């Protein structure tokens, strides 16, 4: 059961619903809503609905929402009577949304300056299944760490080509704007017990539509290393590929899945396995078992990824760093990586300067 309160007027049939599922992260939510309030300036209020679904947070979330509304941000606020789990809370956002399109925005993620206006211009009068927005990670200041205003846009008449183009971005809820029309009759709670509850909705909408759009520009600032605790390989190997395989009967070809696997092995997995080794975040035996179950015998697994998991830690970090650099360069993410390293170096130097002054 939920306690639904409308704190201000909201459009009955908006073009876009920005739905923010949240739990116990009032500080992040406050920054999210402040940036969203800035983005709403000059935008037609009839075009956008803001929905916050609070999973019975014990912190200051209600006060943060009330303050944001008092400062002029129109929104619907839903406070669950109890914590229903984050997966069901995500699904609830889809069910409660009134917009033609829905952007599930993480409470710790941000729309960059100008992103909302650009997005609304692309959505107006279109019937995309999914619109994917390029994200970048930030540690402290999303503006100072912004990689730059470059990149293009491409519409896809073939859903498989679109999914191959966006790759792992299909798993990031803040990157995918979904057309609810293509989810008619779909049980949004079917995968609510997993860690990738929104992925089936993205896949279903993309495969059902005649056209999808990839805006390959940095429009979403995503807080680094701020997710719930999980076993990486179980989520992004076992669960992810199980969900993807389930969509073969809906039109996702095996050849497309093979290319997706290759791209992930080359340019996505190395960075995250490197992070696992550096920060000792995972059980290496479990990680190897999960990867091997899917990719055993594949060259890119045996000689590209497996050394990051199996080699002694110092050698694994050296190999993983090289594989990450090459993979990101081949995947078109080298500039973002350079900006990330440079911003961290500047903060480190500033911090040392402050200590010695």
Order of alpha helices (4+ residues) and beta strands (2+ residues): beta-beta-alpha-beta-alpha-beta-alpha-beta-beta-alpha-beta-beta-alpha-beta-alpha-beta-alpha-alpha-alpha-alpha-alpha-alpha-alpha
